Amino acid sequence: MALMGLAVVPLFGAWDPIKKTGRVFSYDVTGGRYEEHDHYAVGSGSLFARGSLKKLYQPNMPAASAYRICLEALYDAADDDSATGGPDLTRKIYPVVADVTQEGYRRVDDTELSAVVEAVLSKRMLRPDGPAADIS
């Protein structure tokens, strides 16, 4: 299918009850599996998203901060890659954001997410290149 232009490159995140930690796996177009560490992104804009995540990610950050940096990464990817879409406030279309913890999977409600999206976008109006990395 990949040779015909029909390819899927999934990203899989889950809670590992044996290791008692979250794990992230990426897959290549031939099905090769790779365990990632801390964060990852796939897709045509992933280079830009990973750069953003690399600068903003902090271990053990609160969930609300993780949502924000994921949206910052999506914004950066959409800003630099024409094939990547970002949140659409007019149509109220938001990315799927979820917590995967020992307690299970919880999708972040669009009402909760819309506040984060609006905060990210309003800050981008003041600083279009996004937040600076914490180097303290």
N, C-alpha and C positions, 0 to 999 in steps of 0.2 A: 504494500500500500504506500510505503514511503516513496518508492520510485515513481508512483503515479501522482505524487503531490498531496497525498492524504496522510498527514502525520499528526500524531498526538504526542506531546511531551509533558506528561503529568508531573505534578508535585504532590507528594503525599506526606501529611503530617499526622502524627498520632501519639497517644500516651502509651508508653511501654510499661505495663504493670510489673514486669520482672525487674527491669533496670530502674523503675520508679523515676522516669524522666521522659520528657518529650523527645521525639525523634523526627527528623525530616529526611525524606528520600526524594531524589530527583531521578528521572529516567531519561535515557536518550531515545532517539527515534527507532533504534533497533531493539529496545527493551532492556538495555543495560541499566542496572540499578546502582545508585551511588548514595551513600549516606552523607548528608550535609551537616554542617555544624552551625548552630545558633540561628541562622536565617538563610534564605535563598530565594531566588526568583527565576521564573522561566518565561519564555516568549520573546518576541522581537524586541521589546523594550527592556528586557531583563538586565542588560548591561548597565543601563541608567538606573534602574531600580536597585540593583545590587550595590552600585556605588553609593547611593543614598543610604541604603540599609547599613552598609559598612561604616559609614560616618556617624550614624545616629543611634545604632543599636547599643544597648547596655545590658549586660547580664542581669537577670532578676528584676527587670523593670516592671512597674505596675502595668496591668492590662491596658488601662486608658492610654498610657504612653506608647505601648506597643501598637495600639490602633492608630495613633497619630503618626508614628513613623512609617507604618505601612501605607497610610494615605499619602504621606510626603513622598514615599518611594514611587507610588503609582502616579502621582502628579509629575514627578521628574521623568518617569518613563513616557507618559503621555505627551509631555512638553517636547521631548527630543525624538520621539518615534511616532510617525503618523499612523501606524497600525495599532497603537495602544490607545484605548479609550479611558477616560477618567470619569469621575462622578458627574452626573448631569442633574444640576439643581432644578432646572426648569421642569424636567419630566420626573423628578424625584427617583432617578435611577442611581443606585449606589452599588459599590462592589460588595461581594459577600465577605464579611469579616466574622471570624469565629474564634472562640476560646476552645482549646482542646487541652483538658487538664485531667487529673486523676478522677475528678468527679464526672467527667464525660465531655460531650460536645455541646456547646452553646453558641448558637448564631446570634450575633449582635443585632438587635432590633434596629430597623431603619430609622426610627425616631431618635434613638441614642446615637446612631452613626451620623445622622444628618447634622447634629450639633458639632461633631468632630470635623466633618467635611467643611462646614461653614467656617469654623475656626481656622482650619488650614488655609482655605481660600482667602479669608480676610487678611491673614498674615502674609500670604503671597502677594497681595496687592501692595503691601509695604516693602516686601523684600522678595522680588520675583525669583531669585535663585534659591530660595528656601533657607531654612535655618542653618546656622553654623554648627559644626560639631563641637561638643563639650570637650575641651582639651585641658581642663583643670586637673 
